């Protein structure tokens, strides 16, 4: 890979990072786009394989993959409701 492409990809991943209480994490739906997956179903399969690899490496999966949910506001009623499931990595 060319150095410019590697630099651009690294910057994209760093820009997508979130931080809470000193912990850096990424949201799967944002990584889905960065990695070029057009459907959630296909990307979720990749996440499942990554969780299996994590477990096979002797790492506790919940330490690396957290099921999280976002709340979104429904425009018609102005109330918050859960969005689609999300995974933080």
N, C-alpha and C positions, 0 to 999 in steps of 0.2 A: 504494500500500500504506500501511496505517496504520503510524505510527511504532512502536507496540507490537509489531506482527507482525514488522516488520523487526528490531527489537531482539531478539525471541525467536529468530528464525531465525539471526541473527548469533551469539547465545550458543550455540545448538545446534551450529553449525559449529565454533566455538571450543572447545567442550567435547569435541568428537569428535577434535580434533587430538592428534597424538602428537608427541613430540620425542625425537630420538636424536642424540647428538653435535652438538647445536646446530642440527639441521635439523628443521624442522617438516613434518609430513606427515599425510595422512589415508589410511585404509584404505578401499578401494572398497566392501567389503561393509557398512561402517558408513555411508558416504555413500549407498549404495543405499536404506537405510531413511529417512535424512533427506530424500532427494529424492522419496520416495514410490513407488519402484519395488518391486513385489512379487515379481518373478522376476529371478534373476541373468542369465538369457539376454537379457532386454530391456535391462537396465542395461549389460551387456557390449557391446551394440551402440552404446550412447551413448558408452562409453569408447573404442571403436574410432573413432567419428566425431571424438571429441576429440583422439585421437592424430593422425588425419589433418589436422585443423585446425592442430595444433601444428607438424607437419611443413611444411604449406603456408605457415605464418608464418615458416618458416626457423629454427625452434627444434629443437634435438636432442631427439627424443622420449624417449630414456632419461634425460635430465636432469629430466623432468617426470613420467614414468610408469615405475615400477619394478615388475617382476614379483617378488613376494615370496611366501613361504610361511610359514604358521604350523604349529607342531607341536602336536598334541593328544594327550592321554593316553587310551589305550583302557582303559576301566574294567575289562574282563574280565581283561586281562593286565598292566595297570599299565605299559605301555610307550608310548613316544612314537612317533607316526607322522605323516606329513604330512597336513595338512588339505586342504580344497579350495583350488585356486589363489587367490591374492589379488593385488591391484594396489595399490600405494601411489602417491598422487598428490601 
